[in-house]
Amino acid sequence: MKCTHWIGERRRYCQIPGARRYIQGYRCPLHTPGALARKFAPETPPATPVVEQPAVEDGPP
């Protein structure tokens, strides 16, 4: 679907493909309700590094 946000100064709809559905209609990431209210989603925390553990050997010590 395409974004259905009306851009008044350009007198046309946004029409960017790949929009998600919201109550207001289909919106691209630039025109979501949060983006229009300037309430952007928080950044995702960095991934936790993978720590390799030493292999455990079977049998008596």
All heavy atoms as TSV, in Angstrom:
chain	resi	resn	atom	element	x	y	z
A	1	MET	N	N	0.836	-1.185	0.000
A	1	MET	CA	C	0.000	0.000	0.000
A	1	MET	C	C	0.882	1.250	0.000
A	1	MET	O	O	2.028	1.202	0.391
A	1	MET	CB	C	-0.891	0.013	1.236
A	1	MET	CG	C	-1.963	-1.074	1.263
A	1	MET	SD	S	-3.120	-1.063	-0.107
A	1	MET	CE	C	-3.873	0.514	0.033
A	2	LYS	N	N	0.281	2.343	-0.381
A	2	LYS	CA	C	0.997	3.619	-0.424
A	2	LYS	C	C	0.496	4.535	0.686
A	2	LYS	O	O	-0.631	4.424	1.140
A	2	LYS	CB	C	0.790	4.289	-1.778
A	2	LYS	CG	C	1.428	3.516	-2.916
A	2	LYS	CD	C	1.276	4.250	-4.214
A	2	LYS	CE	C	1.947	3.478	-5.341
A	2	LYS	NZ	N	1.821	4.187	-6.614
A	3	CYS	N	N	1.344	5.443	1.108
A	3	CYS	CA	C	1.024	6.387	2.167
A	3	CYS	C	C	-0.113	7.311	1.725
A	3	CYS	O	O	-0.091	7.835	0.611
A	3	CYS	CB	C	2.258	7.208	2.512
A	3	CYS	SG	S	1.997	8.400	3.844
A	4	THR	N	N	-1.104	7.510	2.597
A	4	THR	CA	C	-2.251	8.350	2.264
A	4	THR	C	C	-2.222	9.690	3.001
A	4	THR	O	O	-3.256	10.345	3.130
A	4	THR	CB	C	-3.571	7.614	2.603
A	4	THR	OG1	O	-3.561	7.282	3.988
A	4	THR	CG2	C	-3.728	6.364	1.767
A	5	HIS	N	N	-1.048	10.125	3.456
A	5	HIS	CA	C	-0.926	11.407	4.144
A	5	HIS	C	C	-1.019	12.538	3.122
A	5	HIS	O	O	-0.336	12.541	2.103
A	5	HIS	CB	C	0.405	11.490	4.889
A	5	HIS	CG	C	0.638	12.808	5.552
A	5	HIS	ND1	N	-0.018	13.177	6.692
A	5	HIS	CD2	C	1.445	13.840	5.220
A	5	HIS	CE1	C	0.389	14.387	7.049
A	5	HIS	NE2	N	1.269	14.801	6.162
A	6	TRP	N	N	-1.893	13.525	3.396
A	6	TRP	CA	C	-2.056	14.662	2.505
A	6	TRP	C	C	-0.979	15.700	2.803
A	6	TRP	O	O	-0.812	16.163	3.931
A	6	TRP	CB	C	-3.427	15.294	2.678
A	6	TRP	CG	C	-3.638	16.506	1.832
A	6	TRP	CD1	C	-3.616	17.797	2.257
A	6	TRP	CD2	C	-3.881	16.539	0.432
A	6	TRP	NE1	N	-3.857	18.637	1.205
A	6	TRP	CE2	C	-4.010	17.899	0.064
A	6	TRP	CE3	C	-4.001	15.570	-0.551
A	6	TRP	CZ2	C	-4.250	18.296	-1.243
A	6	TRP	CZ3	C	-4.244	15.968	-1.843
A	6	TRP	CH2	C	-4.372	17.309	-2.183
A	7	ILE	N	N	-0.205	16.079	1.784
A	7	ILE	CA	C	0.821	17.109	1.906
A	7	ILE	C	C	0.217	18.383	1.319
A	7	ILE	O	O	0.147	18.554	0.109
A	7	ILE	CB	C	2.112	16.712	1.169
A	7	ILE	CG1	C	2.612	15.374	1.694
A	7	ILE	CG2	C	3.165	17.800	1.325
A	7	ILE	CD1	C	3.766	14.799	0.918
A	8	GLY	N	N	-0.243	19.266	2.197
A	8	GLY	CA	C	-0.976	20.450	1.776
A	8	GLY	C	C	-0.184	21.410	0.907
A	8	GLY	O	O	-0.688	21.929	-0.080
A	9	GLU	N	N	1.081	21.646	1.251
A	9	GLU	CA	C	1.864	22.609	0.475
A	9	GLU	C	C	2.162	22.117	-0.939
A	9	GLU	O	O	2.402	22.905	-1.835
A	9	GLU	CB	C	3.158	22.962	1.207
A	9	GLU	CG	C	4.085	21.786	1.432
A	9	GLU	CD	C	5.265	22.121	2.326
A	9	GLU	OE1	O	5.144	22.988	3.196
A	9	GLU	OE2	O	6.318	21.480	2.132
A	10	ARG	N	N	2.133	20.802	-1.132
A	10	ARG	CA	C	2.354	20.239	-2.474
A	10	ARG	C	C	1.046	19.858	-3.163
A	10	ARG	O	O	1.067	19.444	-4.313
A	10	ARG	CB	C	3.266	19.016	-2.388
A	10	ARG	CG	C	4.651	19.370	-1.922
A	10	ARG	CD	C	5.540	18.166	-1.947
A	10	ARG	NE	N	6.859	18.490	-1.429
A	10	ARG	CZ	C	7.819	17.617	-1.272
A	10	ARG	NH1	N	7.620	16.358	-1.590
A	10	ARG	NH2	N	8.974	17.988	-0.801
A	11	ARG	N	N	-0.057	19.917	-2.407
A	11	ARG	CA	C	-1.392	19.598	-2.907
A	11	ARG	C	C	-1.469	18.201	-3.513
A	11	ARG	O	O	-1.958	18.002	-4.623
A	11	ARG	CB	C	-1.857	20.630	-3.933
A	11	ARG	CG	C	-2.018	21.990	-3.359
A	11	ARG	CD	C	-2.532	22.944	-4.392
A	11	ARG	NE	N	-2.673	24.270	-3.800
A	11	ARG	CZ	C	-2.934	25.340	-4.483
A	11	ARG	NH1	N	-3.094	25.260	-5.784
A	11	ARG	NH2	N	-3.047	26.486	-3.874
A	12	ARG	N	N	-0.950	17.245	-2.758
A	12	ARG	CA	C	-0.993	15.850	-3.200
A	12	ARG	C	C	-0.805	14.925	-2.007
A	12	ARG	O	O	-0.432	15.355	-0.924
A	12	ARG	CB	C	0.070	15.562	-4.249
A	12	ARG	CG	C	1.499	15.662	-3.724
A	12	ARG	CD	C	2.504	15.249	-4.780
A	12	ARG	NE	N	3.864	15.320	-4.287
A	12	ARG	CZ	C	4.492	14.335	-3.626
A	12	ARG	NH1	N	3.876	13.205	-3.383
A	12	ARG	NH2	N	5.732	14.474	-3.225
A	13	TYR	N	N	-1.057	13.632	-2.228
A	13	TYR	CA	C	-0.807	12.620	-1.207
A	13	TYR	C	C	0.651	12.197	-1.282
A	13	TYR	O	O	1.295	12.311	-2.327
A	13	TYR	CB	C	-1.712	11.407	-1.417
A	13	TYR	CG	C	-3.163	11.699	-1.109
A	13	TYR	CD1	C	-4.061	11.942	-2.131
A	13	TYR	CD2	C	-3.614	11.735	0.196
A	13	TYR	CE1	C	-5.387	12.224	-1.855
A	13	TYR	CE2	C	-4.940	12.012	0.487
A	13	TYR	CZ	C	-5.825	12.263	-0.541
A	13	TYR	OH	O	-7.124	12.543	-0.266
A	14	CYS	N	N	1.165	11.678	-0.185
A	14	CYS	CA	C	2.572	11.270	-0.108
A	14	CYS	C	C	2.883	10.171	-1.126
A	14	CYS	O	O	3.826	10.281	-1.882
A	14	CYS	CB	C	2.897	10.807	1.307
A	14	CYS	SG	S	4.557	10.155	1.514
A	15	GLN	N	N	2.125	9.075	-1.107
A	15	GLN	CA	C	2.235	7.971	-2.063
A	15	GLN	C	C	3.533	7.166	-1.992
A	15	GLN	O	O	3.905	6.511	-2.953
A	15	GLN	CB	C	2.033	8.471	-3.503
A	15	GLN	CG	C	0.658	9.044	-3.768
A	15	GLN	CD	C	-0.430	8.002	-3.656
A	15	GLN	OE1	O	-0.286	6.909	-4.166
A	15	GLN	NE2	N	-1.505	8.337	-2.977
A	16	ILE	N	N	4.262	7.192	-0.879
A	16	ILE	CA	C	5.449	6.346	-0.723
A	16	ILE	C	C	4.969	4.917	-0.504
A	16	ILE	O	O	4.128	4.663	0.351
A	16	ILE	CB	C	6.317	6.812	0.456
A	16	ILE	CG1	C	6.929	8.169	0.149
A	16	ILE	CG2	C	7.419	5.793	0.765
A	16	ILE	CD1	C	7.736	8.748	1.291
A	17	PRO	N	N	5.462	3.940	-1.276
A	17	PRO	CA	C	5.013	2.553	-1.111
A	17	PRO	C	C	5.551	1.924	0.171
A	17	PRO	O	O	6.522	2.390	0.752
A	17	PRO	CB	C	5.570	1.845	-2.344
A	17	PRO	CG	C	6.689	2.702	-2.809
A	17	PRO	CD	C	6.400	4.105	-2.370
A	18	GLY	N	N	4.905	0.863	0.617
A	18	GLY	CA	C	5.340	0.116	1.787
A	18	GLY	C	C	4.832	0.694	3.093
A	18	GLY	O	O	5.469	0.538	4.126
A	19	ALA	N	N	3.691	1.365	3.080
A	19	ALA	CA	C	3.149	1.991	4.286
A	19	ALA	C	C	2.425	0.969	5.149
A	19	ALA	O	O	1.912	-0.031	4.652
A	19	ALA	CB	C	2.201	3.119	3.887
A	20	ARG	N	N	2.380	1.240	6.468
A	20	ARG	CA	C	1.638	0.410	7.420
A	20	ARG	C	C	0.282	1.023	7.676
A	20	ARG	O	O	0.094	2.225	7.538
A	20	ARG	CB	C	2.386	0.337	8.753
A	20	ARG	CG	C	3.628	-0.498	8.705
A	20	ARG	CD	C	4.289	-0.591	10.058
A	20	ARG	NE	N	3.315	-0.933	11.098
A	20	ARG	CZ	C	3.511	-0.790	12.397
A	20	ARG	NH1	N	4.638	-0.287	12.828
A	20	ARG	NH2	N	2.591	-1.127	13.268
A	21	ARG	N	N	-0.667	0.213	8.118
A	21	ARG	CA	C	-2.005	0.707	8.383
A	21	ARG	C	C	-2.108	1.254	9.809
A	21	ARG	O	O	-1.680	0.614	10.763
A	21	ARG	CB	C	-3.030	-0.390	8.184
A	21	ARG	CG	C	-4.441	0.091	8.346
A	21	ARG	CD	C	-5.424	-1.009	8.020
A	21	ARG	NE	N	-6.752	-0.568	8.377
A	21	ARG	CZ	C	-7.597	-0.016	7.513
A	21	ARG	NH1	N	-7.247	0.109	6.259
A	21	ARG	NH2	N	-8.794	0.362	7.892
A	22	TYR	N	N	-2.655	2.456	9.949
A	22	TYR	CA	C	-2.950	3.100	11.218
A	22	TYR	C	C	-4.423	3.510	11.195
A	22	TYR	O	O	-5.096	3.384	10.171
A	22	TYR	CB	C	-2.073	4.345	11.419
A	22	TYR	CG	C	-0.625	4.011	11.667
A	22	TYR	CD1	C	0.271	3.881	10.614
A	22	TYR	CD2	C	-0.151	3.809	12.943
A	22	TYR	CE1	C	1.596	3.563	10.833
A	22	TYR	CE2	C	1.180	3.497	13.183
A	22	TYR	CZ	C	2.042	3.377	12.127
A	22	TYR	OH	O	3.349	3.059	12.349
A	23	ILE	N	N	-4.932	4.039	12.307
A	23	ILE	CA	C	-6.315	4.487	12.359
A	23	ILE	C	C	-6.560	5.565	11.303
A	23	ILE	O	O	-7.605	5.602	10.663
A	23	ILE	CB	C	-6.658	5.018	13.768
A	23	ILE	CG1	C	-6.631	3.865	14.770
A	23	ILE	CG2	C	-8.015	5.703	13.777
A	23	ILE	CD1	C	-6.793	4.296	16.202
A	24	GLN	N	N	-5.574	6.432	11.085
A	24	GLN	CA	C	-5.706	7.520	10.128
A	24	GLN	C	C	-5.627	7.046	8.680
A	24	GLN	O	O	-5.916	7.797	7.766
A	24	GLN	CB	C	-4.606	8.567	10.346
A	24	GLN	CG	C	-4.662	9.240	11.685
A	24	GLN	CD	C	-3.959	8.460	12.779
A	24	GLN	OE1	O	-3.583	7.309	12.612
A	24	GLN	NE2	N	-3.792	9.088	13.926
A	25	GLY	N	N	-5.179	5.837	8.467
A	25	GLY	CA	C	-5.002	5.296	7.117
A	25	GLY	C	C	-3.609	4.708	6.979
A	25	GLY	O	O	-2.909	4.496	7.963
A	26	TYR	N	N	-3.192	4.464	5.762
A	26	TYR	CA	C	-1.867	3.912	5.514
A	26	TYR	C	C	-0.845	5.038	5.587
A	26	TYR	O	O	-1.013	6.091	4.980
A	26	TYR	CB	C	-1.814	3.242	4.144
A	26	TYR	CG	C	-2.599	1.956	4.113
A	26	TYR	CD1	C	-3.921	1.925	3.693
A	26	TYR	CD2	C	-2.027	0.768	4.536
A	26	TYR	CE1	C	-4.647	0.749	3.685
A	26	TYR	CE2	C	-2.739	-0.416	4.541
A	26	TYR	CZ	C	-4.048	-0.409	4.112
A	26	TYR	OH	O	-4.758	-1.570	4.112
A	27	ARG	N	N	0.231	4.801	6.368
A	27	ARG	CA	C	1.256	5.834	6.560
A	27	ARG	C	C	2.652	5.248	6.410
A	27	ARG	O	O	2.943	4.158	6.877
A	27	ARG	CB	C	1.148	6.466	7.955
A	27	ARG	CG	C	-0.190	7.149	8.212
A	27	ARG	CD	C	-0.376	8.320	7.266
A	27	ARG	NE	N	-1.695	8.886	7.317
A	27	ARG	CZ	C	-2.008	9.974	7.992
A	27	ARG	NH1	N	-1.103	10.598	8.688
A	27	ARG	NH2	N	-3.242	10.425	7.952
A	28	CYS	N	N	3.533	6.031	5.760
A	28	CYS	CA	C	4.943	5.664	5.642
A	28	CYS	C	C	5.638	6.045	6.955
A	28	CYS	O	O	5.050	6.737	7.787
A	28	CYS	CB	C	5.568	6.383	4.449
A	28	CYS	SG	S	5.687	8.174	4.636
A	29	PRO	N	N	6.895	5.642	7.174
A	29	PRO	CA	C	7.580	5.981	8.427
A	29	PRO	C	C	7.693	7.485	8.696
A	29	PRO	O	O	7.743	7.907	9.840
A	29	PRO	CB	C	8.966	5.359	8.258
A	29	PRO	CG	C	8.746	4.222	7.322
A	29	PRO	CD	C	7.674	4.687	6.368
A	30	LEU	N	N	7.687	8.313	7.670
A	30	LEU	CA	C	7.777	9.756	7.870
A	30	LEU	C	C	6.471	10.368	8.361
A	30	LEU	O	O	6.471	11.451	8.938
A	30	LEU	CB	C	8.185	10.447	6.559
A	30	LEU	CG	C	9.556	10.098	6.013
A	30	LEU	CD1	C	9.744	10.758	4.656
A	30	LEU	CD2	C	10.633	10.530	6.978
A	31	HIS	N	N	5.359	9.688	8.119
A	31	HIS	CA	C	4.056	10.263	8.437
A	31	HIS	C	C	3.245	9.445	9.436
A	31	HIS	O	O	2.025	9.570	9.485
A	31	HIS	CB	C	3.254	10.461	7.144
A	31	HIS	CG	C	3.926	11.406	6.201
A	31	HIS	ND1	N	4.329	11.020	4.944
A	31	HIS	CD2	C	4.292	12.695	6.363
A	31	HIS	CE1	C	4.904	12.052	4.355
A	31	HIS	NE2	N	4.900	13.082	5.190
A	32	THR	N	N	3.888	8.620	10.243
A	32	THR	CA	C	3.170	7.889	11.291
A	32	THR	C	C	2.684	8.901	12.329
A	32	THR	O	O	3.208	10.022	12.410
A	32	THR	CB	C	4.085	6.867	11.985
A	32	THR	OG1	O	5.149	7.563	12.613
A	32	THR	CG2	C	4.610	5.826	11.018
A	33	PRO	N	N	1.675	8.556	13.128
A	33	PRO	CA	C	1.206	9.498	14.155
A	33	PRO	C	C	2.319	9.952	15.103
A	33	PRO	O	O	2.392	11.121	15.466
A	33	PRO	CB	C	0.135	8.704	14.889
A	33	PRO	CG	C	-0.353	7.710	13.896
A	33	PRO	CD	C	0.833	7.356	13.069
A	34	GLY	N	N	3.209	9.046	15.470
A	34	GLY	CA	C	4.315	9.409	16.353
A	34	GLY	C	C	5.306	10.347	15.681
A	34	GLY	O	O	5.810	11.283	16.298
A	35	ALA	N	N	5.593	10.115	14.419
A	35	ALA	CA	C	6.530	10.975	13.704
A	35	ALA	C	C	5.953	12.371	13.519
A	35	ALA	O	O	6.664	13.369	13.639
A	35	ALA	CB	C	6.877	10.362	12.353
A	36	LEU	N	N	4.661	12.464	13.237
A	36	LEU	CA	C	4.035	13.769	13.064
A	36	LEU	C	C	3.971	14.537	14.380
A	36	LEU	O	O	4.010	15.765	14.390
A	36	LEU	CB	C	2.639	13.616	12.471
A	36	LEU	CG	C	2.608	13.086	11.034
A	36	LEU	CD1	C	1.187	12.839	10.595
A	36	LEU	CD2	C	3.329	14.028	10.094
A	37	ALA	N	N	3.881	13.822	15.514
A	37	ALA	CA	C	3.882	14.455	16.825
A	37	ALA	C	C	5.297	14.643	17.355
A	37	ALA	O	O	5.489	15.107	18.479
A	37	ALA	CB	C	3.067	13.617	17.803
A	38	ARG	N	N	6.278	14.262	16.556
A	38	ARG	CA	C	7.705	14.322	16.923
A	38	ARG	C	C	8.006	13.505	18.162
A	38	ARG	O	O	8.819	13.875	19.004
A	38	ARG	CB	C	8.168	15.753	17.086
A	38	ARG	CG	C	8.129	16.514	15.788
A	38	ARG	CD	C	8.891	17.790	15.873
A	38	ARG	NE	N	8.990	18.377	14.540
A	38	ARG	CZ	C	8.650	19.615	14.267
A	38	ARG	NH1	N	8.224	20.408	15.217
A	38	ARG	NH2	N	8.760	20.071	13.047
A	39	LYS	N	N	7.323	12.365	18.285
A	39	LYS	CA	C	7.579	11.420	19.364
A	39	LYS	C	C	8.144	10.157	18.723
A	39	LYS	O	O	7.438	9.202	18.460
A	39	LYS	CB	C	6.300	11.099	20.131
A	39	LYS	CG	C	5.745	12.271	20.866
A	39	LYS	CD	C	4.498	11.904	21.614
A	39	LYS	CE	C	3.947	13.099	22.351
A	39	LYS	NZ	N	2.686	12.796	23.025
A	40	PHE	N	N	9.416	10.191	18.442
A	40	PHE	CA	C	10.053	9.096	17.735
A	40	PHE	C	C	10.286	7.923	18.676
A	40	PHE	O	O	10.449	8.097	19.887
A	40	PHE	CB	C	11.371	9.559	17.122
A	40	PHE	CG	C	11.180	10.665	16.132
A	40	PHE	CD1	C	11.473	11.976	16.465
A	40	PHE	CD2	C	10.660	10.411	14.885
A	40	PHE	CE1	C	11.289	12.996	15.566
A	40	PHE	CE2	C	10.473	11.421	13.973
A	40	PHE	CZ	C	10.787	12.727	14.316
A	41	ALA	N	N	10.321	6.741	18.129
A	41	ALA	CA	C	10.568	5.535	18.917
A	41	ALA	C	C	11.986	5.581	19.478
A	41	ALA	O	O	12.908	6.075	18.831
A	41	ALA	CB	C	10.394	4.301	18.042
A	42	PRO	N	N	12.187	5.093	20.701
A	42	PRO	CA	C	13.532	5.098	21.260
A	42	PRO	C	C	14.450	4.179	20.468
A	42	PRO	O	O	14.006	3.211	19.856
A	42	PRO	CB	C	13.327	4.568	22.687
A	42	PRO	CG	C	12.057	3.803	22.625
A	42	PRO	CD	C	11.211	4.485	21.572
A	43	GLU	N	N	15.709	4.516	20.485
A	43	GLU	CA	C	16.680	3.687	19.778
A	43	GLU	C	C	16.779	2.325	20.450
A	43	GLU	O	O	16.665	2.205	21.664
A	43	GLU	CB	C	18.052	4.353	19.785
A	43	GLU	CG	C	18.111	5.623	18.989
A	43	GLU	CD	C	19.504	6.205	18.974
A	43	GLU	OE1	O	20.476	5.463	19.230
A	43	GLU	OE2	O	19.614	7.399	18.715
A	44	THR	N	N	17.008	1.315	19.654
A	44	THR	CA	C	17.151	-0.016	20.214
A	44	THR	C	C	18.513	-0.122	20.898
A	44	THR	O	O	19.499	0.433	20.414
A	44	THR	CB	C	17.035	-1.089	19.125
A	44	THR	OG1	O	18.016	-0.819	18.122
A	44	THR	CG2	C	15.661	-1.083	18.497
A	45	PRO	N	N	18.569	-0.789	22.030
A	45	PRO	CA	C	19.862	-0.917	22.716
A	45	PRO	C	C	20.815	-1.769	21.884
A	45	PRO	O	O	20.380	-2.598	21.079
A	45	PRO	CB	C	19.496	-1.616	24.025
A	45	PRO	CG	C	18.210	-2.300	23.760
A	45	PRO	CD	C	17.497	-1.471	22.721
A	46	PRO	N	N	22.100	-1.568	22.053
A	46	PRO	CA	C	23.053	-2.376	21.301
A	46	PRO	C	C	22.949	-3.852	21.695
A	46	PRO	O	O	22.570	-4.178	22.815
A	46	PRO	CB	C	24.416	-1.800	21.691
A	46	PRO	CG	C	24.175	-1.074	22.970
A	46	PRO	CD	C	22.741	-0.624	22.941
A	47	ALA	N	N	23.256	-4.696	20.772
A	47	ALA	CA	C	23.173	-6.137	21.011
A	47	ALA	C	C	24.206	-6.549	22.057
A	47	ALA	O	O	25.310	-6.012	22.122
A	47	ALA	CB	C	23.412	-6.896	19.717
A	48	THR	N	N	23.838	-7.512	22.887
A	48	THR	CA	C	24.742	-8.035	23.896
A	48	THR	C	C	25.774	-8.930	23.213
A	48	THR	O	O	25.407	-9.810	22.433
A	48	THR	CB	C	23.963	-8.867	24.935
A	48	THR	OG1	O	22.911	-8.064	25.453
A	48	THR	CG2	C	24.864	-9.314	26.061
A	49	PRO	N	N	27.061	-8.698	23.462
A	49	PRO	CA	C	28.066	-9.535	22.811
A	49	PRO	C	C	27.975	-10.988	23.291
A	49	PRO	O	O	27.652	-11.261	24.441
A	49	PRO	CB	C	29.392	-8.908	23.230
A	49	PRO	CG	C	29.083	-8.128	24.453
A	49	PRO	CD	C	27.642	-7.712	24.342
A	50	VAL	N	N	28.263	-11.893	22.400
A	50	VAL	CA	C	28.229	-13.317	22.724
A	50	VAL	C	C	29.571	-13.703	23.332
A	50	VAL	O	O	30.618	-13.447	22.759
A	50	VAL	CB	C	27.957	-14.158	21.453
A	50	VAL	CG1	C	28.009	-15.636	21.772
A	50	VAL	CG2	C	26.628	-13.772	20.862
A	51	VAL	N	N	29.523	-14.288	24.531
A	51	VAL	CA	C	30.743	-14.713	25.220
A	51	VAL	C	C	30.827	-16.233	25.117
A	51	VAL	O	O	29.936	-16.938	25.571
A	51	VAL	CB	C	30.716	-14.293	26.711
A	51	VAL	CG1	C	31.972	-14.755	27.416
A	51	VAL	CG2	C	30.548	-12.799	26.824
A	52	GLU	N	N	31.898	-16.701	24.497
A	52	GLU	CA	C	32.059	-18.146	24.353
A	52	GLU	C	C	32.628	-18.719	25.645
A	52	GLU	O	O	33.551	-18.172	26.236
A	52	GLU	CB	C	32.980	-18.447	23.188
A	52	GLU	CG	C	32.374	-18.064	21.848
A	52	GLU	CD	C	33.240	-18.519	20.697
A	52	GLU	OE1	O	34.016	-19.477	20.871
A	52	GLU	OE2	O	33.131	-17.906	19.638
A	53	GLN	N	N	32.052	-19.840	26.073
A	53	GLN	CA	C	32.531	-20.500	27.285
A	53	GLN	C	C	33.395	-21.684	26.887
A	53	GLN	O	O	33.181	-22.302	25.843
A	53	GLN	CB	C	31.338	-20.964	28.126
A	53	GLN	CG	C	30.490	-19.788	28.604
A	53	GLN	CD	C	29.345	-20.237	29.476
A	53	GLN	OE1	O	29.157	-21.433	29.689
A	53	GLN	NE2	N	28.582	-19.297	29.963
A	54	PRO	N	N	34.395	-22.009	27.711
A	54	PRO	CA	C	35.262	-23.139	27.384
A	54	PRO	C	C	34.467	-24.458	27.372
A	54	PRO	O	O	33.494	-24.621	28.090
A	54	PRO	CB	C	36.313	-23.139	28.499
A	54	PRO	CG	C	35.706	-22.362	29.598
A	54	PRO	CD	C	34.749	-21.391	28.979
A	55	ALA	N	N	34.898	-25.360	26.514
A	55	ALA	CA	C	34.233	-26.647	26.400
A	55	ALA	C	C	34.472	-27.488	27.666
A	55	ALA	O	O	35.531	-27.421	28.280
A	55	ALA	CB	C	34.768	-27.405	25.193
A	56	VAL	N	N	33.466	-28.260	28.041
A	56	VAL	CA	C	33.580	-29.129	29.210
A	56	VAL	C	C	33.899	-30.534	28.725
A	56	VAL	O	O	33.224	-31.072	27.873
A	56	VAL	CB	C	32.250	-29.130	30.006
A	56	VAL	CG1	C	32.339	-30.069	31.181
A	56	VAL	CG2	C	31.896	-27.722	30.453
A	57	GLU	N	N	34.973	-31.100	29.265
A	57	GLU	CA	C	35.375	-32.455	28.860
A	57	GLU	C	C	34.703	-33.491	29.748
A	57	GLU	O	O	34.556	-33.286	30.948
A	57	GLU	CB	C	36.888	-32.600	28.960
A	57	GLU	CG	C	37.633	-31.718	27.979
A	57	GLU	CD	C	39.133	-31.934	28.082
A	57	GLU	OE1	O	39.569	-32.940	28.660
A	57	GLU	OE2	O	39.851	-31.073	27.577
A	58	ASP	N	N	34.280	-34.586	29.151
A	58	ASP	CA	C	33.673	-35.668	29.925
A	58	ASP	C	C	34.752	-36.548	30.519
A	58	ASP	O	O	35.837	-36.717	29.976
A	58	ASP	CB	C	32.765	-36.527	29.019
A	58	ASP	CG	C	31.554	-35.749	28.557
A	58	ASP	OD1	O	31.153	-34.792	29.277
A	58	ASP	OD2	O	30.979	-36.097	27.507
A	59	GLY	N	N	34.458	-37.148	31.675
A	59	GLY	CA	C	35.390	-38.091	32.288
A	59	GLY	C	C	36.019	-37.549	33.544
A	59	GLY	O	O	35.825	-36.405	33.926
A	60	PRO	N	N	36.811	-38.407	34.227
A	60	PRO	CA	C	37.438	-37.990	35.480
A	60	PRO	C	C	38.527	-36.944	35.224
A	60	PRO	O	O	39.152	-36.928	34.179
A	60	PRO	CB	C	38.032	-39.278	36.048
A	60	PRO	CG	C	38.105	-40.213	34.916
A	60	PRO	CD	C	37.085	-39.798	33.921
A	61	PRO	N	N	38.791	-36.109	36.234
A	61	PRO	CA	C	39.826	-35.066	36.070
A	61	PRO	C	C	41.232	-35.585	36.039
A	61	PRO	O	O	41.702	-36.547	36.369
A	61	PRO	CB	C	39.622	-34.179	37.281
A	61	PRO	CG	C	38.756	-34.906	38.229
A	61	PRO	CD	C	38.123	-36.025	37.484
